[in-house]
């Protein structure tokens, strides 16, 4: 298994399991040290140019990673390159573009939150500098940006994958695979209503999971 953008190893720490080889890729040396203590084989590398042979992995995961990368399509294709025939590629916890397409009053409300976060010293927002550094890493986690079903289908299907996408609001488990995407917090729903987005629709689900299986 290859966990791209593994950070300190959250994915394995949460799910467990006994992979024969668990490779963690990240650009943060400190995070990789923590991941190694959990059983990862750490690799310090840029996800835009992965230093691996093609077609060797049974599972490749990109969890909360794509939106931190400047060229999401390039990273997705690099991850897909590692998957062997019969293997799977899983991505999750990247912002669903249609849910974050805030406009007008919705955009104003969303921008207003930053001042409130700084006032209450919410993590990552205690000062203007800290807030700026935190937001700088969210390359594609901004209103009007994010992943789409088209991104996954366009890149992965020509590479021999069957692709399924699942919108969700971070609250449910296997129900997500039956089309139940749950309900987001009130602050997102308010911003969506003011932007002309139906908060009860699949387009309003905050994240878009992709599960793709390679056939060739």
N, C-alpha and C positions, 0 to 999 in steps of 0.2 A: 504494500500500500504506500502511496505517495500523498502526503498532506502538504499542499502548496499554500504558503502563507500560514504556516502552522502556529505562529506566535509561540506562547509558552507551552503549547500542547493541549489546549482546551478540548479539542475534538476527541482525542484518545482518552483524556482524563474523564470525559463525560460518558463516552460510549463503551470504553473498555474493549475486550476482545483479545485474541491471541494471533495477530498477524505474524507470518514467518519473518518478514522484514518490514519495519515501519520507518519510512524515510520522511523527515520533516525538512521543508525548505522555507527559508525566510531571509530577509535582509537585516534582521536584528540579531546581533551576536548574543546579546543578553537573553533574548527570548529563546534562542536555540539552546543555550546552556540549561535553561529550565526544562525545555522539552526533552533534552537528553537524559535528564534525571528521571523522567517518566518512562524511558525506554525507546525514545526516538533515536534514529541515526541522523544526526544533524548535517545539513548541507547549507552553507551560506551562499546564496545565489539570487540573481534577479529572475523573477518569474517570466520576464519577457524573453529570456534566453537560457533555457534550462540545460544544465550540463549532463544530460542523460541520453542513452541510446533510445531508440524508438521501440514501442510495442513490447515493453517488459512488465508492465504493472497490471495487476488484477483490478485494483481500485485506485482511482485518482480523485482526490477531494480538493475542492476550492471553497472553503467555508469562510464567508465574510471577507473575501479577498479581492475579487474582481474590481470592486468599486474603489479600491486603494491604488489600482494600477492605471497608469496613464493610457495605455492602449489595451482596453479590455478584450478586443477581438484577437489581438496577438497572443495575449496570455492564455485565452481559452484554447486557441489552436495549439499552443505549446503543450498545454496540459493534455489535450486530446491525443497528441503525438505519442505520449507515453503509454497509452492504454493498449493492451493486447487484444486481438480478436476474442470476443466473449467477455471481455472486461467491461467495467462501467466507470463513467465519469459523473461525479455528483458536485453540483454547486448549490450554495444556499446563502441566505442572509445578505443578499445584495438588494439595493433599493429597486423596486418595480417602477419604472419610469412613469407609467400612467397614474400611479398613486401619488406621485410627488410633483405633478405638473401644476403647482400652485400659481394662482394669478390674482391680480387685484387685491381685494381685502384679505383673501387667503394668504397671499404672499406677505402682506403687511403684518398680519398676525404672526406668521412664522418668523419673520425677522425680529419682531418684538421680543420673542422668547430669549434672545441672546442677552439682552440687557437684564432680564429677570434672572437668568442663570448666573450671571456674574454677580448680581446683588445677593443671591442666596449662596454664592460660592459653591455651586454644583461642580462636581468633579470635572476637571479639564476646562473650567471657565472662571476660575477664581480671579484672574486678572486679564486685561486686554491681550497681553502677550501670550499667556497660557491658552486663552481662547483661540487666538490666531493660529498657534502651533497645532492645536488639536484639529481645527477645521481644515488646515492645510493638507492633512493626510486623507481627508474624505474627498478624493479627487472627483468621483462621480456620484457623491451622495449629496446632491443639491437639488433644489426645485428645478424641474424640467430636465433632469438627468437620471440615469440609471439603466438597468438592463431591460430587455424586451424578449418576448418569445421569438421574435424574428431574428434577434442576434444569435440565439442558440441554434435555431433551425438552419439559418444561412451558413453558419460556420461549420457545424458538426455533421449535418447530413451529407455534404459532399465528401466528408472524410470517412464515410461508412457507418455512421451512427444512426440509430433510431432515437428520437428525441421526445421526451415528455416534460412539460413544464407545469408547475403547481404554485399558483399564487396563495399566499397565506399571511396571517397577521401575528405569527410568533406565539400563538396560544395553544394550538392543538397538536396532536400526534398523528397517528395513522389516518385520522379523519380527513386530513389534508388530501390524501390520495383518492378520496371519494368526492372531492370537489367542495368540501366544507372548509372555508378559509378563515372562519372566526371573525372577530370584531376587534378593531384597533381602539386605542385609547381616545378619549374625548378630544384631546388637543389636535390629533390628526384629523378626526372626523370634522371638527369645526373648520379647520383650514381647507379641507376638501369641499365641504358644503359652500363655503364662501368663494371657492374657485370653480364651482359648477360641476364638481365631481360627485357622483352618487356614492356615499361612504359605505353602502351596503352591497356594492357591486364587486365583481372579481377584479375589475380594473383598479379598485381602491385598495386592494390588499397590498400591504407595505413591502413585502419581499416576494421574490419569484425564485422558486427552487427549480433546478433542472436535473433530471436523471436521464442519462444517455447511455445506451449500450452499443458497443462496437461489434459489428457483424463481419466486417472485412478488414 
